[in-house]
Each structure stands twice: as structure tokens, then as C-alpha cells.
Amino acid sequence: MTAPVLVTGSAGRLGRAAVAALLGAGVEVRGFDRRPTPGLPGATVAELTDAVAVREAVRGTRCVIHLAAAPDDAKYPRGDAPDDGDNFLSELVPANVVGLYHVLEACRTEGVKRVVLASSGQVVAGDFHDHALPATVTALPTPRYLYACTKVLMEAMGGVYARNHGLDVLSVRLGWCPRDAGQVAEIAAAPDYQDVYLSPTDAGTFFERAANAAWRGHHVVYVTSRHLRQLCYDLAPTARLLGWSPRENWPTGAEA
Ligand SMILES: NC(=O)c1ccc[n+]([C@@H]2O[C@H](COP(=O)([O-])OP(=O)(O)OC[C@H]3O[C@@H](n4cnc5c(N)ncnc54)[C@H](O)[C@@H]3O)[C@@H](O)[C@H]2O)c1
């Protein structure tokens, strides 16, 4: 019997998709989230800043899919509205910096070799402004706002733990899997966003492959569903590494 896979952020949009796909593939799954995980009653309910809880959740697993995070800039001053503050110190640093450190340290000290880190296509936002599409996995980081800066750090820290501690680390620059009806409406109104859409089913099959396929080393890949007009991210390295390609396109699954 193989060891379980831990999904952090298991109660979230992508976490639930990952958990469902892993369970569907017969994988034993553990969850970790600050709120209870639907369908996974044994999931740990704790904060990422709780190093002891993170380490206990990681112990005895064979792979950690790290999705828990503050998932975007809440009120980053964009210059088009009164500056009412941002969530960098209150949310991004505790979850996306301190929490990330606890997860990687727990993997190192508990001997968990395989880690999948949820980065974002927002780390190469500048390529969109420059129309340098599709963005490649070697494109220099041009993060959108401070949330994306935490994802640049995530990729860099993943590289450190791979090179210095022998972990196998896959940083995945995810497309847009909408979390609520407002985000679905935003994507529906903008053809550009439809090309970076990520359906929950495509996300789930990707995370199942990331947990189970035979890969080693340190990699950065993109994951979106199929584009309708413009290919925005180079998905060829994802297919080569994992044998995974998207099956769906906007708007399949968006309302689910
Ligand atoms: N959904 C997207 O379009 C998208 C795109 C790019 C990257 N990502 C990344 O993918 C990951 C998952 O995103 P999502 O859309 O599922 O977000 P989500 O907000 O739906 O889920 C995140 C989950 O993490 C949990 N969480 C947040 N902070 C926590 C903390 N400090 N301690 C414990 N649990 C905490 C939340 O309770 C939530 O259930 C995130 O890292 C996000 O940055 C998402």
C-alpha cells in the first residue's frame, strides 16, 4: 500500500478538484485547510502558520500538493481607486511566505520527496502586455502585483529545496479557475481571460498526474484548459513531463 498524498488548501476551489481526482484514482488523500474540507472529514483544520500542525499533516505522506494560500491581491493599490490598503502584511506574508516555508521545511525534515507548488500565470504578466505569447517556462518573472511576487518567491524557494535538499519540486503556473459567480462573469466578458481559463476537471487530472506520474527533479510548468483564440502559455513542457494535456475549454465546468 502506498503512502497518502497531502493536499493543502483542500477546501478551496482547486483543492476540492485535486482531492476529487486523487480519490477517483484510488489515492489515499489527506487534507489541510483553515476550514473543514467537504467530503474529507479527517482533514486537518489549522493555519499554515502553525508549524507543528503542518509538520504533523506532512508526516508519512509521499507527496504534498501545496495549494493553501492567500489567493490574490485583495486591495493592491492599482492607481484607479483610493488607496485603502492591501493584504500583503496581513495575508500574503503569513500564508504565502511563512506558510510556504513551513511546508517546505516539513517536507525536508519528514523526508517527503515530492512537492507540487501552486504558482500562477501572474508571474509572467508582463509577457501579456508585451504580447510575447505564448509565455515560455524560461520567461523572466514579470509579476503582476505583490501576490504574484509571493509566487516568484515560491518558485525560487522550490528550486533551493530541490538543489540543496534533493526534493523533487514541481512549480505549476496555473491559469484561472474561477472561485465564484463574479469571477465567472469577468471571464465571460473578456475573451483574453477565456484563453487562460482552467476548468476544475482539467485541474484535477493535472494534480493527479503530478502526484502519480514518474518525474524527478525541479520543474516549472503551465496548466490551463484549451485556448479558444490565443495560446497564452507553452503547455508542451507539461505534456512532456507528465503526459498531461487539457481536455476542456471555456466555459465547461465554470459554473460547477
Ligand atoms: N484559482 C485560480 O485561478 C488560481 C490561479 C493561479 C494560482 N492559484 C493558486 O492555487 C492555489 C489554490 O487556489 P484556489 O483558487 O483553490 O483558492 P481558494 O481560495 O479557493 O482556496 C485556498 C484554500 O486555502 C485555505 N487557506 C488560505 N490561507 C490559509 C492558511 N493561512 N492556513 C490554512 N489554510 C489556508 C483557504 O481556506 C482555502 O480553502 C493558491 O495557492 C492560489 O494562489 C489559483
The ligand as an ORCA input file, in Angstrom:
! r2SCAN-3c Opt
* xyz 0 1
  N      -7.974     29.591     -8.840
  C      -7.107     30.181     -9.663
  O      -7.497     30.717    -10.691
  C      -5.625     30.196     -9.344
  C      -4.756     30.687    -10.320
  C      -3.394     30.699    -10.060
  C      -2.919     30.206     -8.856
  N      -3.788     29.760     -7.924
  C      -3.246     29.250     -6.663
  O      -3.782     27.973     -6.436
  C      -3.959     27.774     -5.041
  C      -5.403     27.404     -4.752
  O      -6.242     28.431     -5.240
  P      -7.825     28.333     -5.117
  O      -8.387     29.038     -6.286
  O      -8.234     26.957     -4.846
  O      -8.045     29.266     -3.851
  P      -9.156     29.137     -2.706
  O      -9.174     30.430     -2.001
  O     -10.415     28.613     -3.278
  O      -8.533     28.016     -1.775
  C      -7.444     28.275     -0.931
  C      -7.687     27.482      0.325
  O      -6.576     27.713      1.208
  C      -7.091     27.904      2.514
  N      -6.154     28.781      3.217
  C      -5.832     30.053      2.889
  N      -4.956     30.549      3.757
  C      -4.731     29.580      4.685
  C      -3.933     29.500      5.834
  N      -3.187     30.540      6.234
  N      -3.921     28.368      6.541
  C      -4.695     27.304      6.156
  N      -5.482     27.315      5.057
  C      -5.494     28.452      4.332
  C      -8.452     28.548      2.349
  O      -9.298     28.296      3.460
  C      -8.957     27.913      1.070
  O      -9.785     26.790      1.309
  C      -3.497     29.059     -4.370
  O      -2.157     28.892     -3.989
  C      -3.609     30.087     -5.460
  O      -2.721     31.152     -5.264
  C      -5.129     29.740     -8.140
*
